Amino acid sequence: MLEENRSALKEWVVVARALGTGRQTLLLRKGGIHERRGEFEVEHPEFFVFPTYLHQNRQDLRPECHEELARAEVSRPGAGLVSIDYYAMVKEVFQVTDLALLKPLEGEHILSWSAVEQRFFYRGRPGLHVLLARMYQLPQPLTIPTTARYDGCVSWIELDQPLPTAGGRPVLSEIEFRRRREAIRRTLAPAAA
């Protein structure tokens, strides 16, 4: 793990919380991936999860997560501030071009099936990247001011200053993370072939 980092991935606050509690282990992304030497890689393999309220909505979440969305809206930090609680390390990336392979992964993320389908077919190019993330909770939230540079519909942002990662503790035990990783690999094996 890097000692400090400036890279952050913007993600809905409700998804950030699901990642931070271990409820979610995957990120389903259309972009932010590069292909080098025939292999897919994330733009930044380690990053802070930058919670955003932009575009999150009930219909894109599984029904059991609707209350969490309401709680997230109520506990929003003060104007001009963002609270960063989690750090991620991407352990594997799968390019999935068969929508049916994503159905068994519903328990590993909080998106509704219709949201998964929309992302899969976004811009008429079928496919998604599935990122398996090892999540770390920071010892205390890092509250920073938001800036205009952080606004908009972009996935990756570079923070104005590097933030420390020291003291982050894994959200899942090593045994539980390994168990889930193997189950995901078995599910997505046809995608990796």
N, C-alpha and C positions, 0 to 999 in steps of 0.2 A: 504494500500500500504506500502510495506517495505520502510524504510528510505534510504537504500542503498542495492545494490545487486551485485553479481558476476556472476549470471547466464545469459547466452545469447543464443539465438536461431539464427543460421545462416539461412538467407533467402536472395534470390536474391534481389539486390538493387531496382529493379523495383517493386517487390512485397512489399518491405519495404516502398517505397514511396506510393504505393496504400493503404497500411494499414494506413500510416500517414496522408493521405488526407481524409480518410473515404470512399474511393472508394471500399475498400475491408474490410470485417469484419471477414472473415474466413481464416483459414489455413487448407489446405488439406494435411495430413501427413500420411505416411505409418508407420513410427516408432516414437520413443520417448515417447511411451505411456506404462504405466504399469497397470496391473490388480491386484487390491487388494480387498479382500472381495467381489469378483464378480463385482466390479465397475471399470471402466476405468478412469485413472487419468493421467494427463501430468506429465512428470518427474519434471518439475518446473512450478508451476502455475503462477508465475510472472517472467518476464525476459526482458532483453533488446533485441531489434531486431538488430542483427549484420549483416549489409549489406555485401553481397558477390557478386562477379562478376562471380564466378565459375559456369559453366554449364548453365547460363541463355542464352536463345536464342529466336529468333523471332517466330519460329514455335510453341513454347510452350505457346505463349501469344495470347490473343485475338487481332485481327487486329488493333483495335483502340488504343492499347498499344504499337505498334511498334515504334512510334515516341518517346514515353517516354523512351523506351529502348535505343534509339540512344542518347537522352539527358543525360541519366545516364552514358553512356560510356564516353561522352565528359566531364562531371563534376566530374570525378573520383578524389578522393583526391590524394595528393602526394604519391610517393612510400613509403611504410613502415608505412602508416597511415590509419586509418579507422575512419569515423565520425558516431557516434551513435546519432540518433535523436529521437528514439521512445522507449517507454516502454509499455509492454503488460501485461494484467491480463486476464487469461483464465477464462471465466465465465461458459462455458459448453463444454462438449466433447460428441460427438456422434460417435458411431461405426456404419459405414454404410456398409452393405454387399449386398445391392441391387443398382447396378449402376444407374438404372432409377431414384432413389431418388435424385441423384446429379444434374440431368439436370435442374430442376427448380432453382437451386442455382447459375446458371451462372452469374447472375447480382451481386452476392456477392463476386466474386473474378475475377482475370484477366487472369486465365489460359485458354488456348484453350481447347475445348472438347477433342481433341486427347491427350493432356497432362493429362487431368483428367483420361481418359481411361487407359493410360499407367501406371499412378500411381496406379490406382485401381487394375490392374492385375499384378503389379510388382512382380517378382519372383514366378509367378504362384499361388499366394495366393490372391484371390479376396477380396477386402475390403479396406476401408480408414477410418481414423479418421478425423472427422471434428471438428476443434477447433473454438469456437466462442470467439473472443478476444475483450476486451475493451482496446482501444489504447489511449495512452497519448503522447503528444508531449512534449519533454523536453524543458525547458526555453531557453537553448542554446545547440548546438551540443557538444557532448563530443568526442573530437578527441584524440584517443589513438594510441600508436604504435602497429603495428601488430607483432606477434611473430610466430615462426614456429609451436608452439602449436595450433595456431588458424587455421592453414592450413588443407587441406584435406577435404574429404567427410564425415564429421560428422555433425550432426544436432546441438547438444548441446556443448557449451564450457563454461569453467569456466574462467572468466577474471582474469588477474594477480592481480588486486586489485578491491575492491568494488567501485562502482560508485554511486553517489547520484541520488535519484529519485525526490527530493523535487522540487516543482514548476511545475511538469508536469500537463498539462491541457488536459482534455478529447478532443479527436478529434471530436467526435460526441456528441451532446447534450444528456442528459439523456432520453428525450422523443424520439428522433430519434433512439437511441440505443435500447430502449425498443421495439419500433415498429419493428425494423429489427429482434430483438431477437425472438419476437413472431411469425413473419412470418417464420423464420428458424425452429422454434420448430414445427409449423404446417406442414411444408414440411417434416421434418425428424421424425415426430411422429411414423410412422411405424418402423423406425430404433430403436427407444427407447423402443418399446414395447417388 
